[in-house]
Amino acid sequence: MGDVDRIVRVAAVQAAPVWLDRERSVEKAIALIDEAGAKGAELVAFGESWLPGFPFWIWLGTPAWGSDFFVELHKNAVEADGKEIQAIRNAAKRNHVEVVLGATERDRGSLYCTLFYLGSNGEYRGRHRKLKPTHVERSIWGEGDGSDLIVLDTPIGRLGGLNCWEHLQPLSKYAMYAANEQIHVAAWPALSIYNGTAYALGAEANAAASLTYALEGQGFVLSVSSLVDERIMERVADTPDRQKLLELGGGITTIYGPSGEAVAGPLGYNEENILIADIDLSEIRRAKQAADPAGHYARADATRLQLNRAPRVPVNLDDFHEDLQLRFEDIDQ
């Protein structure tokens, strides 16, 4: 299960990015990592699609109205091997912290809602792409696959994460529990959309999803959200009708223990801050005694998960080249 007899200082960043400004958002992220590192943090986590910001326009208007925003997001998205991720890797190494960064990732022409895992030694540890973007998010982001359900061995323990309503996907959660996850990043956007009209999208319901994840998986959960600030409101809430659908704030950042109890937070709904807590991984031992969903509490004879970890690739070039060579051989004969 990994080393459970240690205490880890973790930091959950509740802040707004410099919305749709990749370079300035990277500068802000590095400043926040430096601040958390100076306070002794060993892990720093950001919310869903924090860099360069969540695409709020998809909930506020037509696809045609949002088309220019999409182009702007595409220009400001990050690439796994790009200079922006490298700059944050350098900050992680300088501060000796693991970083989990929510971002919109660009891979050729497509965009993905990605959590990047960047190591305290400066290494690129891996990524998780959201397997199924929710509702209108599918007009922006593509889908991940089974290879994106990862839990990583790190110096602070076994670390994983999911984005937003992936915490309502029982089978994806079970795959993470089965991988002996100890510290989980539940990455959320600012939860200030449709308040008063869609309870399921709000702070209370989604905080409950993070709490439930901690209780079900018997691990520590950093439930970290971003914020809507004035810059975002000015850009997308440009009519009275849209101003009724989006509001400032949206923070729910809380750190939960393996019993489901909050060990730190929540931060205030409009509070830009870093929530820091010392978590004792040995508490996982006591929680696992009562229930281990992929261990002694499982009933594989009745129900089990089938997990396909193979990456989904649209073109198999090796097979294509082999087939092409056979065709040339046939022609020569």
N, C-alpha and C positions, 0 to 999 in steps of 0.2 A: 504493500500500500504506500510505501514511501516513508520518509522520516516524519513521524507525528509527534515527536518529543522536542518540539521547539516552538518558540514564539516568533511571529512574523509581524513586522509593522507594515500596514497597508494603507494606501491613500486612494480615495475616490474623488475625482475632480468634477465638481458641479460648476460648469462655466459655459458661457456662450462662446463659440468660435468667432473669428472675424468673418462673417458669413460670406461664402462664395469668394473668399480671398485666400487662396492657398498659401501664399508666401507669408502673409501676416498671421494667418492661423498657425502655421508652423512656428513662427517666432513666439506666439503666445503659448503654444504647447510646450516648447522648450523652457520658457520662463516658469511655467507651472511645474514641470518636472524638476527644474532646479530648486524651486521652492519646497517641493515635497522631499527631495533628496536631502536638502539642508536640515529637514526635520527628522531625518533618520528613516524615511520610508524605504522599503525594499521592493515594493510593488506600487505602480501608479497606473490607474485605470481611467479611461475616458468613455463617454457615452457613445451610443450608436451614431455612425456616420458623422462624428464630430468634425472631422477634417474632410472637406471645407464647410460642412454644415448640412443639416437635414433638409430635404426638398419639400418644405411646407406647402409650396404652391400646388402640389398634386391634390391636396385636400380642399383647395379654395377656389378652383376654377376649372375651365375646360382645358383639354390637352393643347388646343391651339393657343390659348392664352399663355400656357406654361412653356411653349416651345423655346422661346428665347432663354428662359431660365435653364432649361435642359442643356442648351448649347454652352451656357456659362458654366454650369456644373461640369460638363464634359471637359472643358478647357482647364478647370481647376481641380479635377480629380487627380489622385496620386497613382503611381505605378510601383509595384513591389520593388523593382530595382532602381527607382528614381532617386534623385538627389534629396527630395523632401524626406522620404523614409530613411535615407542614409543620415540625414541631419539629426533625426530623432533617435536613431541608433547610437549616434555619437553622444547625444545627451544622456541616454540610458547608461552607456558605458562610463561616462564621466561621473555620474551620480551613483553608480553601482546599484541600479534598480532595474527590475523587470518592468516593461511597459506593455500594456494592452491598449491599443489605439483603435477606436472606431473610425472608419474612413469610407469614402466612396472611392473604390479602386477602379482604375481604367486598365483594361486588358484588350489591346487592339481597339476595336470599335465599340466594345461593350463595357458597361459599368456594373459593378457588384457592390453590395453592402458587406463590408469586410471588417473583421477584427484582425489587426496585425499584432503578432507576438514578437517583441523585440527584447533581446536579452541583456542582462546586466554586464555581459562581456562584449556587448556591441554586436552580437550575432543576430541575424534574421532567423528566428526560431520557427516561424510558420504563420499560417493565416487560416481563418475561418470565414468562409463566404456564407451568407444567409441562404439557407436551403430553399426557402419559399418566401419571397417578399410578400407583404400583406396588402391585399386589396389593390388600391391604386398605385402602390409602390412598384407593382409589376410593370408599370409604364416607364419606369426609370432603371430598375436593376434587374439583371439576369439572375439565374438560380445557381447555387452551389450544388454539390453532390456529396455522396457518402464519404469521400476522402476529406471533406471539410469538418467532419465530426471528430475533432482531435482533442486529446488531453496530453499535455506536454510535461515531461520531467524537467524541472528547473531547480535551481539552488534553493528556492523557497518552498518547494513541494510540487505536487501534481496540479497543474494549472490549466483551466479551460474557460470557455465562454460561449454565450449565445446572444443573439440580437433580439430584443423586443419580444414580439409575439411568438418567437421560437420557444418561449417559455410556456406556451399553450399547446405545444406539440408533444404529446406523451411519449412517442417512440423515440424522437430525437433526444429528449431528456433521459430516457432510459439508457440510450447508447452512451451518454456521458457518465451516468452513474456507474455503468458497467466498467468504465475505464478507470475507476478508482480516483475520481476527481476529488481533490481536497479543497482547492480554492477556485471559486467560480466567479467570473465577471458577467453579471447580467446587465447588458448595455442597452440603455433606453434613450430615445430622443427626449426633448422637452415635452412633457405631457400636459399641454395647455391648449389642445385642439378640441373643438366641439364640446366645451364644458357646459354641462346642463342639458345636453341633448344626446350624448352618447357615453353612458356611464362606463362601458367597456374600454373606452379609449382614455379614461381619466386616471388620475394619480392613485386613487384608493384601490381600484381593481388591479392595476398593474403592480403596485407595491405588494399586493397579496400574492401575485404570481411569483415574485422574487422570494418572498417569505416561504411559500410552499416549496420552491426548489430547494431551499436550505433544509427544510424539514424532511422532504422526501429523500434527498441525496445524502443527508447527514454530513454536510460540508459547510464551509464558510462561503457566503455570497456577498460580493460587492455589487449592490444594486445602484448603478450610477447613471444619472440622467444629465442632459445638458439643459440650457436655458434659452428661452426666447428673449432677446433684448430689443432695444429701440431700433437698431439697424435692421433687424429682421422684419419688425412690424412695418417700418417705413417702406421696405422693398415689396412685401407681399400683401399686407393688409391695407390696400390702397383705396378701398371703398368702404362705406358703412356696413354693407353686408359682410364683407370679409373680416372686418374688425369684430363682428359678432361671433365669428368662427375661430378666431385665434386671439390669445391674450398673452401678455407678458408673463414670464416666469416658467412654471412647469416642472420645477425641481422636486424629486422624490428621493434623493440620494440617501441610502441607509446601508449599514453593514450588518448582516445577519449571521448568527452562529448556527451550529448544527442542530440545535433544538428548535430553530425557527425564531428564537428571541433576538431582538435588535440589540447589538452590542455597541453600536454608535449611530447617531443620527435619530431621525432624519434631519437633514439640513432644511432650512426654510424654503418655501415655494419659490421665492424670488432671490434667494441668497446665493451669491457667487462666492464659492469657498472650496477648500479642500478638506474632506472628512478623513481623519486619520484615526486608526485604531490598532492596538496590539492584539493579535489573535493568537490563541493558544491551540495549536493543532492537536494537542493531546486530548482535547475535548471530543474529538472525533471518535476516540476509542469508546467512550461511554455511550455516545449516540448509536454507534454500530451494534452495541449489545442488544438494543431494543429492536432495531430494524435495519437491515441491509438489503435494499431492494433487488440487487443483482447477486446477492449471496445467500445467507441462511433464510432470508425472508422471501426468496423467490420460489415460484412453483413452475419450474421449467417443464414438468410433465403436463401442465394444463395450458400455460401460455408462455411463449418465448418470442424474442425479437430476431428477425432476419435482417442483418446489416450488410449492405453491399458497399465496401470501402473502395471499390475501383473508381478512379477518376473517369468522368464522362467526357470523352473527346469526340468532336464532330467529324474528324478526318483521321484515319489511321494511315499515315504516310508509308509505314513499313510495308503493310499489305498492298498499298497502291503501287509501290515501286516493284514489289515482287510480281504482282499481276502484270504490270507493264513489261517487265523483263520477259515473262513467259510469252506475252503476245509478240514481242520482237523475235523471240526464238522461233515461234510458229511461222512468222513471216519469212525468216531466213531459210527455213526448211522448205 
